[in-house]
Amino acid sequence: MTCIDAIREVFKNKDEVLTTDEVINRIYSKYPNKPWKTSTISAYLIGLSVNHPSSRYYPYARQQAFLFSLGNGKYRLWDPEKDGIWVVTETGVQLLDANGGTNSMEDVEQENINTAASLEKDLENALVSNLEQLEPGLSLYEKNGIRGQQFDTNAVGRIDILAIDKQGNYVVIELKAGEADDKVCGQILRYMGWVKKELADGKPVRGIIIANSFSEQLKYAVSAVPNISLKLYKVHFTFSDV
């Protein structure tokens, strides 16, 4: 059960309008152990709303959007026929008109995927240019002209970033633009296993998963794997003259 699943359970009546507090109270009523923080639930409500201008900052949630924001923290189920199709733009979200060209859900989903991919690439480039901001002494793997950015294993996929720490040990870094779920644990373990077998020559190999948020399932999975850690990234804006 994820936070998104819990929110989906709350919105069963298509005509019911709920406030953020009402959604939180219903979730906590069903899950009294409060597995998700109020801030997490609030963020998901935004990300799951097709028309919320800030939903573009939550690409993982937006790929599964099923809510419609009425403003002032009020939400209901999204009705595509009544509410229209919304796409991510550079400034927020936009309602497509009848002549908007792209008007299928497949195209909307592809737009969201492209947005997430772009954010992941920006995050990757920012890290590669200064890996020490993640961990002192961390540097990009480089040998025989092969660099650790988008490192192709030719067997188990591409590693986002392969790095070397100050002890000379290998570090596999996996990036996710939105929320990372427990599938990422299997993915990074696959990469780490390949590095251990093909490159490490007996040296320790560890992994770092970087994301905007982490599912509870992933947190539990990683708690059983001591050589994998989680790092939360935050977006900061910088400005320059054109």
C-alpha positions as CSV (number, residue, x, y, z in Angstrom):
1,M,0.0,0.0,0.0
2,T,1.4,3.3,-1.1
3,C,0.3,6.9,-0.2
4,I,-1.2,7.2,-3.6
5,D,-3.2,4.0,-3.1
6,A,-4.5,5.4,0.2
7,I,-5.6,8.6,-1.4
8,R,-7.3,6.7,-4.2
9,E,-9.3,4.7,-1.6
10,V,-10.6,8.0,-0.1
11,F,-11.9,9.3,-3.4
12,K,-14.6,6.8,-4.3
13,N,-17.6,9.1,-4.8
14,K,-17.0,11.0,-8.1
15,D,-19.1,14.0,-7.0
16,E,-17.6,14.3,-3.5
17,V,-15.4,17.4,-2.8
18,L,-12.8,16.9,0.0
19,T,-10.4,19.3,1.7
20,T,-6.8,18.4,2.4
21,D,-7.6,18.0,6.1
22,E,-10.5,15.7,5.3
23,V,-8.4,13.5,3.2
24,I,-5.7,13.3,5.9
25,N,-8.3,12.5,8.6
26,R,-9.9,9.7,6.5
27,I,-6.5,8.2,5.8
28,Y,-5.4,8.3,9.4
29,S,-8.8,6.9,10.5
30,K,-8.1,3.8,8.3
31,Y,-4.4,3.7,9.1
32,P,-4.1,4.8,12.7
33,N,-0.3,4.2,12.7
34,K,0.0,7.2,10.4
35,P,2.5,5.7,7.9
36,W,2.6,8.9,5.9
37,K,3.3,12.5,7.2
38,T,0.6,15.1,6.6
39,S,3.1,17.0,4.4
40,T,3.5,13.9,2.2
41,I,-0.2,13.5,1.8
42,S,-0.6,17.1,1.0
43,A,2.2,17.0,-1.6
44,Y,0.6,13.9,-3.3
45,L,-2.8,15.6,-3.5
46,I,-1.1,18.4,-5.5
47,G,0.9,16.0,-7.7
48,L,-2.2,13.8,-8.4
49,S,-4.2,16.8,-9.6
50,V,-4.2,17.2,-13.3
51,N,-4.8,21.0,-13.2
52,H,-2.7,22.0,-10.2
53,P,0.1,24.3,-11.5
54,S,2.6,22.8,-9.0
55,S,1.9,19.2,-10.1
56,R,4.7,19.5,-12.6
57,Y,7.1,19.3,-9.6
58,Y,5.8,15.8,-8.8
59,P,6.2,14.0,-12.1
60,Y,5.9,10.5,-10.6
61,A,2.6,11.3,-9.0
62,R,1.4,13.3,-12.0
63,Q,1.8,10.2,-14.2
64,Q,-1.0,8.6,-12.1
65,A,-3.1,11.8,-11.7
66,F,-6.8,11.2,-11.1
67,L,-7.8,14.3,-9.1
68,F,-9.0,17.8,-10.0
69,S,-8.1,20.8,-7.9
70,L,-10.9,23.3,-7.1
71,G,-8.5,25.6,-5.3
72,N,-8.1,26.5,-1.6
73,G,-7.0,22.9,-0.8
74,K,-10.2,21.3,-2.2
75,Y,-10.2,18.2,-4.5
76,R,-12.5,15.9,-6.3
77,L,-12.1,13.1,-8.9
78,W,-11.1,14.2,-12.3
79,D,-13.6,13.9,-15.1
80,P,-11.8,14.2,-18.4
81,E,-15.0,14.9,-20.4
82,K,-16.0,17.7,-18.1
83,D,-12.6,19.0,-16.9
84,G,-10.7,18.5,-20.1
85,I,-7.1,17.3,-20.8
86,W,-4.3,19.1,-19.0
87,V,-0.6,19.1,-20.0
88,V,2.6,20.3,-18.3
89,T,4.1,23.5,-19.6
90,E,7.2,25.5,-18.7
91,T,5.1,27.7,-16.4
92,G,2.7,25.2,-14.9
93,V,-0.1,23.3,-16.6
94,Q,-2.4,24.1,-19.5
95,L,-5.8,23.0,-20.7
96,L,-5.9,21.8,-24.2
97,D,-8.6,23.3,-26.4
98,A,-10.5,21.5,-29.1
99,N,-7.8,22.4,-31.7
100,G,-4.9,21.8,-29.3
101,G,-3.5,18.9,-31.4
102,T,-2.4,16.7,-28.5
103,N,-5.6,15.6,-26.9
104,S,-5.2,11.9,-25.9
105,M,-4.3,10.6,-22.5
106,E,-1.3,8.7,-24.1
107,D,0.1,12.0,-25.2
108,V,-0.4,13.6,-21.8
109,E,1.3,10.7,-20.1
110,Q,4.2,11.0,-22.6
111,E,4.6,14.7,-21.8
112,N,4.8,13.8,-18.1
113,I,7.4,11.1,-18.8
114,N,9.5,13.6,-20.9
115,T,9.3,16.1,-18.0
116,A,10.6,13.5,-15.5
117,A,13.4,12.4,-17.9
118,S,14.5,16.1,-18.3
119,L,14.6,16.6,-14.6
120,E,16.6,13.5,-14.0
121,K,19.1,14.5,-16.7
122,D,19.5,18.0,-15.1
123,L,20.0,16.3,-11.7
124,E,22.5,13.9,-13.1
125,N,24.5,16.7,-14.8
126,A,24.5,18.8,-11.6
127,L,25.8,15.9,-9.6
128,V,28.5,14.8,-12.1
129,S,29.9,18.4,-12.2
130,N,30.4,18.3,-8.4
131,L,30.0,14.9,-6.7
132,E,31.6,16.2,-3.5
133,Q,28.3,18.0,-2.8
134,L,26.9,14.6,-2.3
135,E,29.8,13.2,-0.3
136,P,33.3,14.5,0.5
137,G,35.9,12.7,-1.6
138,L,33.5,11.3,-4.1
139,S,34.6,11.4,-7.7
140,L,33.3,10.1,-11.1
141,Y,34.7,6.7,-12.2
142,E,37.0,7.1,-15.2
143,K,39.3,4.4,-16.7
144,N,40.6,3.9,-20.2
145,G,38.5,6.8,-21.5
146,I,35.3,5.3,-20.1
147,R,33.4,7.6,-17.7
148,G,31.0,6.8,-15.0
149,Q,28.1,8.9,-16.2
150,Q,25.4,6.7,-17.9
151,F,27.8,3.8,-17.5
152,D,26.7,1.0,-19.8
153,T,27.2,-2.5,-18.3
154,N,26.2,-4.3,-21.5
155,A,24.4,-6.8,-19.3
156,V,22.1,-5.3,-16.7
157,G,21.4,-1.8,-18.1
158,R,22.9,1.7,-17.7
159,I,24.1,3.0,-14.3
160,D,23.2,6.6,-13.9
161,I,26.4,7.5,-12.1
162,L,29.3,5.2,-11.1
163,A,31.6,6.8,-8.6
164,I,34.6,6.2,-6.5
165,D,34.7,7.3,-2.8
166,K,37.8,8.6,-0.9
167,Q,38.7,5.0,0.2
168,G,38.8,3.9,-3.5
169,N,35.6,1.9,-3.2
170,Y,32.8,1.8,-5.8
171,V,29.6,3.7,-5.4
172,V,26.5,3.1,-7.6
173,I,24.2,6.1,-7.8
174,E,20.6,5.8,-9.0
175,L,18.5,8.9,-9.7
176,K,14.7,9.3,-9.7
177,A,13.0,12.6,-10.5
178,G,9.9,12.0,-8.4
179,E,9.2,9.3,-5.8
180,A,11.4,6.2,-5.7
181,D,9.5,3.0,-4.9
182,D,10.8,-0.4,-3.9
183,K,11.4,-1.5,-7.5
184,V,14.5,0.8,-7.4
185,C,16.0,-1.4,-4.7
186,G,16.1,-4.4,-7.0
187,Q,17.4,-2.2,-9.8
188,I,20.3,-0.8,-7.9
189,L,21.2,-4.2,-6.4
190,R,21.4,-5.5,-9.9
191,Y,23.9,-2.8,-10.8
192,M,25.9,-3.3,-7.6
193,G,26.1,-7.0,-8.2
194,W,27.5,-6.4,-11.7
195,V,30.1,-3.9,-10.4
196,K,31.1,-6.3,-7.7
197,K,31.6,-9.1,-10.1
198,E,33.1,-7.2,-13.1
199,L,35.0,-4.2,-11.6
200,A,35.5,-4.2,-7.9
201,D,38.2,-6.9,-7.6
202,G,37.2,-7.6,-4.0
203,K,36.6,-4.0,-3.0
204,P,33.3,-3.0,-1.3
205,V,30.5,-1.8,-3.4
206,R,27.6,0.4,-2.1
207,G,24.7,2.2,-3.5
208,I,23.0,5.5,-3.1
209,I,19.4,6.2,-4.3
210,I,18.6,9.9,-4.8
211,A,15.0,11.0,-5.2
212,N,12.4,13.7,-4.3
213,S,10.6,11.3,-2.0
214,F,10.7,7.6,-1.0
215,S,7.8,5.1,-0.7
216,E,7.4,3.4,2.7
217,Q,8.0,0.0,1.0
218,L,11.4,1.2,-0.3
219,K,12.4,2.5,3.2
220,Y,11.7,-0.9,4.6
221,A,13.6,-2.7,1.8
222,V,16.6,-0.5,2.2
223,S,16.6,-0.9,6.0
224,A,17.6,-4.6,5.4
225,V,20.4,-3.7,3.1
226,P,23.1,-1.8,5.0
227,N,25.2,-0.9,1.9
228,I,22.4,1.1,0.3
229,S,21.5,4.6,1.5
230,L,18.8,7.1,0.5
231,K,19.4,10.8,-0.3
232,L,16.7,13.4,-0.7
233,Y,17.2,16.1,-3.3
234,K,15.6,19.5,-3.2
235,V,15.3,22.0,-6.1
236,H,16.9,25.4,-5.8
237,F,16.4,28.2,-8.3
238,T,19.3,30.3,-9.6
239,F,19.0,33.3,-11.8
240,S,21.3,34.9,-14.4
241,D,21.1,37.7,-17.0
242,V,20.4,36.8,-20.6
